Amino acid sequence: MLSLDKSFERVRFWQGNDDIWVLDPDQPIEDLNDFYDFFDPSQYDNLVVDNISSLQKLFFVEKAKGTKTGLANKISDYNEWNTYLIRFIASVFKWNINILVTAWEAKYQITDPSGQEFTQYGPDIRDNPRDYLMGSCDVVARMIQKPQSGERGLIMQGSIDTYAKNRLDERKGSKAEDFFKFEKSDLEKAVDKVKENAKEKQ
């Protein structure tokens, strides 16, 4: 796990786990670069990046330190962030492993072709890197919770008010605990059948 906000400390599964890189909030850019140089994707099957919204806020805090007040960001900082995050995503997604990226949720105003405006939920990241990240992912899901039972589920099909998609199977949603139980495609099933038949003939 690449922890960008230390929220893993409240999750029992991750407590006591040594395979966690905790980003240094006082020098996030340098530390993230160190993680990229250190991490060996050949040693892992999965990488969790939690959460990218926190990284964005830490980036701007770090950049503001170089201004007169130490509080305001320059216009160039926003373009630099867009380029930095897109480059990071592009580099990490080249690794031959499964990658889960989390983010906080934000509301966005969108306009459909007819000119009507809607509120849509999506990751709390600036537009350009957000769109690049979601376009690069096979699955984009929004987690919701039932207020009555507390049960958590994931929306995996897009709508006017939610950006979501699922290119791995036909599911439109799932319970949180079943999210990674992806169904095999017809082609994958056919390949498995061919392999089984080949084994039987040996």
N, C-alpha and C positions, 0 to 999 in steps of 0.2 A: 504494500500500500504506500502511496505517496499522499501523506496527510498534509493538507494545506490549512487546516484550522483546528486540529487536535480533537475533533468531535468523536473520534474513535474511542477515546477514553471512557465514554459513556455506553459503549457497545460491548457486551460481555465477550462476544466471539473474539474481539481484537485485544482484549486485556491480556497482558503477558506475552503477546506475540512479538517476536524479534524482527520479523520481516516488514518493518515500518520505517519509512523515512519521514521524519517530522520536519517540515519546512521552518527555517529560522525566520520569524516575522520581522526581525531587525535588518535582515539583508536577504529578502526573498528572491531577488533576481540572481544574485551570485549563488545562493544555495540551490536554486532550481537548476542552474547550469551545472553545478557539482553533481546533483542527482543524475542528470542526463549522462554525464561522463562516467559515473560510477555504476549505474544500473546495467546488469548483463541480462538481456531478455532471453538468452539461451538457457538460463537457469530457472525460468519461471514459465507457467502456463497462463497466468492471469496477473493483471495489474489494475488496482483500484486507485483512481485519482479523485480525492475527496477534500474539498469541493472547489471547483474552478471559480465560483463567484468570490470566494474568499481571496483567492490569488489576485483577482482583479483589484479588489480593494487594497490589498497589501502593496501591489504595484504602484498605485497612485499615491499612497502614503509615502512610499520610499522616494518617488520622484519629487514629491512636494518638499522633501527635506532640503533639496538643492535650491529652493527659491528664497527670496528675502524674508518672507514671513514664516516659511517652513510649513505653510498650511495650504497654499494655493497651487493648483496645477497649471502648467503652460498648455496652450493648444496643441503643441507638438507632442506632448505626453500621450494624448489620446490616439494619435496616429501611430506612435511608437508602440503603444499597447496592442493595437490591432495587428500590426506586423509581427510583434513578438509572439503573441499567443497563436496566431495562425502558423507561424514557423514551428513552434513547439508541438502543436497538434500534428502537423504534417510529418514531423520527424518521428514522433512517438508512434503514430499509426502505421509506420513502415515496419514496426516490429511484428514478428509472427506470433503474437499472443493475443488473448482476449483482453480487452480493455473496457473497464466500466468507469464512466465519468459522471460525477454527481454535481449538482448546482442548486443554489437557492432558486425559488420561483419568483417571477415578476409578471406584472400585467403590461400588455402592450396594446396600443391602438392600431388596428389594421383597417384598411379600406378594400372592399371587394370590387370587382370590375364594374358593378352598377353604381358605385359611389357611396354605398352604405358603410358606416364605420362600426367596428366590433371591437370588443375587448378580448384579447387572446392571452392565454397563459403560456409562458415559456421560460427557459433558463435565464437567470439574472446575469447576463453578460452583454456587453456592447454589441450592436447589430452585426457588424462584419465578421468578427470571430465567432459569434453565436451561430450565424448562418453557415459558416464554413464547418464548424464542429458538427452541427446537426446533419449537414449534408454528407459528412464523412462517416457517420454512424449507420450501422445496419438497423439498429433499433433506437428509437427515441420514445421514452415513456414518461408519463406524468404520474407521480404517486399521489394517491388520495386516501383519506381515512373516513370510514363511516363513523359519524358522531355517536350513534347508538351503541355499537358494539366495539368500536375502536379497531376493527379489522382494517388492515391496509391492503390496497390493491393498486394495480397499475393500468392506466389507459394506454393502449398501444395502437390506437387508430386515430388519425387526425380528424378534427372538426373545426367549425368556425371559432370556437373558444379555446381549443387546445391544439398545439403543434405536437404531433406524434406520428410515428410510422413503425412498420415492422416488415422488414424484407426477408426475415429468416423463416417464418412460417405463417399460417393463416389466422393466428389468434388476434383478436381485437382488444383483448385485455386479459389480465390474470391476477390471481392472488399473489401477494408479495412473495410468499414462500415457494410459489410455482414458477416464478418469472424466468428462471434459467432452464426450465424443462422444455426446450424448443423441440418441436416436432420435425421429423425428417421430411424432406421434400420427396416427391415421386421419383426423381432422378436418383437421390441418395438411397431410397428403398430399393430401386432397381439394381444399383451397384452392389448393395449388400447381398441381394439375391444371387447375383452372378458370382460373388465371392463364395457364398455358401455352396452353390452348385459345383464350383471349381474344387472346393475342399472335399466334397463328397466323392468326386471322381478320382481323387488322388489315392 
